[in-house]
Amino acid sequence: MKQKTSVTLSPDVLSDMDRFAGTARSRSALIEDVLRRYIRERIKAERDAREIEIINRHADQLNAEANDVLRYQAKIDDEQ
């Protein structure tokens, strides 16, 4: 169920909204679409930041493991 709210916007923003919404959509629909997209982007940015923090926290260990694998592969190549 949708709830009614009130938002105060400047005339130039309203004019642009009307231009982009066209006759097929209401201002409310346009605002809802834009806010949903913004919220999705913010959620993704927060998730990405958490994942980067986890990677950074474990970077030394991950880099050590990668170096170990590379040394092992180089050793095998030298033996062949």
Backbone as a chain_set.jsonl record, in Angstrom:
{"seq": "MKQKTSVTLSPDVLSDMDRFAGTARSRSALIEDVLRRYIRERIKAERDAREIEIINRHADQLNAEANDVLRYQAKIDDEQ", "coords": {"N": [[0.843, -1.171, 0.0], [0.582, 2.159, -0.854], [1.801, 5.266, 0.47], [0.858, 8.597, 1.076], [2.803, 11.52, 0.664], [4.464, 14.651, 1.16], [6.427, 16.752, -0.84], [8.648, 19.388, -1.36], [9.665, 21.106, -4.132], [11.84, 22.868, -6.376], [10.774, 25.13, -9.012], [12.178, 24.741, -11.468], [13.086, 22.115, -11.248], [10.681, 20.735, -11.15], [9.731, 21.323, -13.694], [11.62, 20.002, -15.306], [11.135, 17.407, -14.404], [8.525, 16.984, -15.352], [9.044, 17.055, -18.061], [10.684, 14.785, -18.415], [9.067, 12.769, -17.38], [6.907, 12.819, -19.04], [3.775, 12.208, -20.713], [3.028, 9.704, -20.08], [3.694, 8.897, -17.521], [3.291, 9.637, -14.042], [4.341, 12.334, -11.874], [4.823, 11.277, -9.364], [5.349, 8.579, -9.964], [7.707, 8.846, -11.43], [9.442, 9.97, -9.493], [9.43, 7.862, -7.64], [10.614, 5.804, -9.177], [13.182, 6.905, -9.619], [14.126, 7.148, -6.972], [14.077, 4.46, -6.153], [16.08, 3.407, -7.836], [18.28, 4.897, -6.915], [18.395, 3.992, -4.243], [18.94, 1.243, -4.661], [21.502, 1.495, -5.807], [22.908, 2.621, -3.643], [22.711, 0.552, -1.749], [24.166, -1.42, -3.086], [26.671, -0.127, -3.199], [27.285, 0.0, -0.47], [27.469, -2.752, 0.106], [29.607, -3.448, -1.602], [31.638, -1.933, -0.398], [31.823, -3.197, 2.099], [32.722, -5.732, 1.25], [35.188, -5.076, 0.056], [36.517, -4.184, 2.327], [36.719, -6.572, 3.756], [38.329, -8.068, 2.003], [40.648, -6.447, 2.048], [41.326, -6.722, 4.72], [42.214, -9.312, 4.772], [44.261, -9.312, 2.97], [47.101, -9.602, 3.183], [47.417, -12.311, 3.879], [46.133, -13.534, 1.663], [47.776, -12.635, -0.439], [50.194, -13.848, 0.302], [49.502, -16.538, -0.014], [49.031, -16.565, -2.788], [51.582, -15.941, -3.751], [52.947, -18.215, -2.857], [51.728, -20.199, -4.441], [52.56, -19.326, -6.975], [55.356, -19.608, -6.711], [55.47, -22.376, -6.438], [54.435, -23.18, -8.938], [56.431, -22.136, -10.605], [58.594, -23.656, -9.794], [57.83, -26.219, -10.66], [57.807, -25.771, -13.441], [60.548, -25.32, -13.844], [61.576, -27.833, -13.34], [60.74, -29.329, -15.472]], "CA": [[0.0, 0.0, 0.0], [1.373, 3.389, -0.951], [1.448, 6.323, 1.405], [0.979, 9.937, 0.524], [3.757, 12.388, 1.334], [4.59, 15.952, 0.52], [7.799, 17.139, -1.129], [8.73, 20.718, -1.937], [10.716, 21.155, -5.141], [11.925, 24.135, -7.098], [10.054, 25.103, -10.29], [12.975, 24.174, -12.555], [13.093, 20.66, -11.087], [9.35, 20.272, -11.565], [9.657, 21.422, -15.144], [12.405, 18.887, -15.841], [10.402, 16.17, -14.094], [7.409, 16.865, -16.293], [9.608, 16.76, -19.376], [11.144, 13.397, -18.434], [7.962, 11.853, -17.092], [6.036, 12.807, -20.203], [2.354, 12.021, -20.404], [2.802, 8.305, -19.72], [3.958, 8.668, -16.096], [3.042, 10.747, -13.117], [5.519, 12.787, -11.131], [5.04, 10.305, -8.287], [5.987, 7.389, -10.535], [9.084, 9.213, -11.767], [10.182, 10.099, -8.233], [9.596, 6.52, -7.076], [11.611, 5.102, -9.996], [14.501, 7.485, -9.355], [14.515, 6.793, -5.61], [14.387, 3.023, -6.127], [17.393, 3.237, -8.456], [19.258, 5.451, -5.982], [18.501, 3.082, -3.095], [19.667, 0.054, -5.13], [22.91, 1.866, -5.955], [23.484, 2.797, -2.301], [22.841, -0.782, -1.152], [25.3, -2.061, -3.769], [27.898, 0.554, -2.768], [27.562, -0.447, 0.901], [27.911, -4.148, 0.014], [30.946, -3.429, -2.193], [32.562, -1.403, 0.604], [32.042, -4.269, 3.078], [33.533, -6.775, 0.629], [36.552, -4.545, -0.078], [37.097, -4.166, 3.666], [37.071, -7.958, 4.073], [39.498, -8.409, 1.173], [41.803, -5.716, 2.566], [41.681, -7.29, 6.015], [42.886, -10.586, 4.533], [45.147, -9.138, 1.815], [48.435, -10.167, 3.413], [47.299, -13.775, 3.797], [45.826, -13.89, 0.274], [48.982, -12.392, -1.236], [51.161, -14.885, 0.645], [49.059, -17.768, -0.671], [49.249, -16.417, -4.229], [53.034, -16.053, -3.976], [53.288, -19.617, -2.661], [51.287, -20.909, -5.644], [53.446, -18.931, -8.078], [56.656, -20.261, -6.497], [55.267, -23.797, -6.725], [54.327, -23.333, -10.388], [57.739, -21.854, -11.198], [59.434, -24.806, -9.463], [57.423, -27.285, -11.561], [58.281, -25.398, -14.781], [61.993, -25.495, -13.868], [61.862, -29.259, -13.322], [60.348, -29.973, -16.737]], "C": [[0.894, 1.242, 0.0], [0.863, 4.404, 0.064], [1.703, 7.668, 0.76], [1.973, 10.737, 1.363], [3.825, 13.705, 0.571], [6.066, 16.292, 0.356], [7.766, 18.508, -1.78], [9.928, 20.767, -2.874], [10.698, 22.492, -5.859], [11.237, 24.013, -8.463], [10.866, 24.493, -11.437], [13.049, 22.65, -12.47], [11.745, 20.083, -11.525], [9.204, 20.291, -13.084], [10.421, 20.279, -15.808], [11.713, 17.551, -15.577], [9.283, 15.95, -15.096], [7.913, 16.496, -17.686], [10.028, 15.293, -19.454], [10.021, 12.402, -18.176], [7.052, 11.732, -18.308], [4.581, 12.633, -19.786], [2.063, 10.611, -19.92], [2.954, 8.037, -18.228], [3.632, 9.895, -15.28], [4.362, 11.173, -12.477], [5.853, 11.785, -10.034], [5.761, 9.071, -8.803], [7.445, 7.673, -10.87], [9.935, 9.295, -10.506], [10.432, 8.719, -7.628], [10.65, 5.73, -7.851], [13.025, 5.587, -9.692], [14.989, 7.099, -7.96], [14.842, 5.308, -5.49], [15.773, 2.757, -6.72], [18.489, 3.739, -7.512], [19.477, 4.505, -4.802], [19.249, 1.805, -3.487], [21.163, 0.339, -5.255], [23.592, 2.024, -4.6], [23.681, 1.451, -1.615], [24.034, -1.505, -1.764], [26.621, -1.44, -3.317], [28.273, 0.131, -1.341], [28.092, -1.878, 0.902], [29.338, -4.215, -0.533], [31.98, -2.948, -1.181], [32.854, -2.459, 1.666], [32.957, -5.35, 2.508], [34.984, -6.322, 0.456], [37.249, -4.529, 1.274], [37.527, -5.572, 4.064], [38.309, -8.383, 3.288], [40.748, -7.724, 1.716], [42.281, -6.288, 3.899], [42.491, -8.577, 5.84], [43.918, -10.509, 3.411], [46.51, -9.773, 2.018], [48.409, -11.689, 3.279], [47.037, -14.221, 2.351], [47.037, -13.707, -0.628], [50.05, -13.451, -0.955], [50.792, -16.209, -0.026], [49.297, -17.705, -2.178], [50.729, -16.548, -4.561], [53.501, -17.5, -3.826], [52.914, -20.443, -3.89], [52.207, -20.586, -6.816], [54.826, -19.571, -7.94], [56.565, -21.748, -6.826], [55.189, -24.026, -8.236], [55.677, -23.097, -11.081], [58.681, -23.03, -10.957], [59.108, -25.968, -10.396], [57.922, -27.006, -12.978], [59.788, -25.61, -14.906], [62.383, -26.966, -13.938], [61.549, -29.94, -14.657], [61.312, -29.73, -17.838]], "O": [[1.845, 1.337, 0.776], [-0.303, 4.409, 0.458], [2.652, 7.841, -0.005], [1.989, 10.651, 2.591], [3.295, 13.829, -0.533], [6.857, 16.143, 1.288], [6.941, 18.759, -2.659], [11.06, 20.506, -2.468], [9.667, 23.16, -5.936], [11.131, 22.914, -9.007], [10.305, 23.803, -12.289], [13.072, 21.969, -13.495], [11.695, 19.054, -12.199], [8.622, 19.381, -13.676], [9.931, 19.663, -16.755], [11.71, 16.669, -16.435], [9.12, 14.85, -15.624], [7.28, 15.717, -18.398], [9.757, 14.628, -20.453], [10.041, 11.296, -18.716], [6.495, 10.666, -18.572], [4.217, 12.885, -18.637], [0.977, 10.342, -19.407], [2.407, 7.06, -17.717], [3.689, 11.028, -15.759], [5.362, 10.458, -12.537], [7.021, 11.477, -9.799], [6.681, 8.571, -8.156], [8.318, 6.841, -10.624], [11.036, 8.745, -10.463], [11.534, 8.443, -7.154], [11.488, 5.059, -7.247], [13.947, 4.787, -9.529], [16.159, 6.756, -7.793], [15.787, 4.939, -4.793], [16.548, 1.975, -6.169], [19.51, 3.074, -7.336], [20.616, 4.25, -4.41], [20.1, 1.333, -2.733], [21.991, -0.48, -4.856], [24.737, 1.603, -4.432], [24.706, 1.229, -0.97], [24.821, -2.128, -1.051], [27.59, -2.161, -3.079], [29.451, -0.071, -1.044], [29.049, -2.188, 1.612], [30.178, -4.942, -0.003], [33.081, -3.496, -1.112], [33.999, -2.607, 2.093], [33.858, -5.831, 3.194], [35.908, -7.103, 0.686], [38.44, -4.826, 1.362], [38.595, -5.745, 4.651], [39.226, -8.986, 3.844], [41.798, -8.356, 1.831], [43.48, -6.335, 4.174], [43.352, -8.891, 6.662], [44.399, -11.543, 2.949], [47.025, -10.424, 1.109], [49.281, -12.278, 2.639], [47.651, -15.175, 1.874], [47.294, -14.543, -1.495], [50.735, -13.899, -1.875], [51.659, -16.915, -0.541], [49.723, -18.692, -2.777], [51.09, -17.194, -5.545], [54.355, -17.958, -4.585], [53.691, -21.29, -4.332], [52.591, -21.482, -7.568], [55.403, -20.024, -8.929], [57.481, -22.312, -7.425], [55.805, -24.957, -8.756], [56.013, -23.793, -12.038], [59.484, -23.365, -11.828], [60.02, -26.639, -10.878], [58.412, -27.916, -13.646], [60.263, -26.035, -15.959], [63.407, -27.31, -14.529], [62.057, -31.028, -14.926], [61.109, -30.21, -18.953]]}, "num_chains": 1, "name": "protein.A"}
